[in-house]
Amino acid sequence: MTDLVAVWEVALSDEVHKIEFEHGTTSGKRVVYVDGKEVIRKEWMFKLVGKETFYVGAAKTKATINIDAVGGFAYEYTLEINGKSLKKYMENRSKTTNTWVLHLDSEDFRVVLEKDTLDVWCNGKKMETAGEFVDDGTETHFNIGNHDCYIKAVSSGKRKEGIIHSLIVDNREIPETAY
């Protein structure tokens, strides 16, 4: 990877993906790697600017690398996810998902709730869940190994805050993380 010009980390529901981009500014070579696997390779391109589109993760999320000239032989590389800049996408994602990271049975787990679909993901797999109404909201039950887990949804009582989601594992609340 001698022509590596950009590396991004993208947190999707299934996992945090690493995207690497090689751009040979003399040969025009373009190579895209997702999680260490080559997904695009183009040799000898005469047009040094443009874009490369590919898909990331279990949900096949659309990603585009934009290659723009910024004067002389300097280039700028930007990543778009689902048509939005990476920054905008991640800001929007923090509004539409909740993420928890926990350590159980000497293993790390990343649990993601997609608020729009109520899908629950754990380490890249969509979980089988069972929802139930309780006095103060709802509970979405699932298991990680032999651990009982549920995501509790309760109203904050404030319109701007909306619904508060908490992950409970073996009757212990897990703090939410940013990624």
Disulfide bonds with the S-S distance in Angstrom:
none
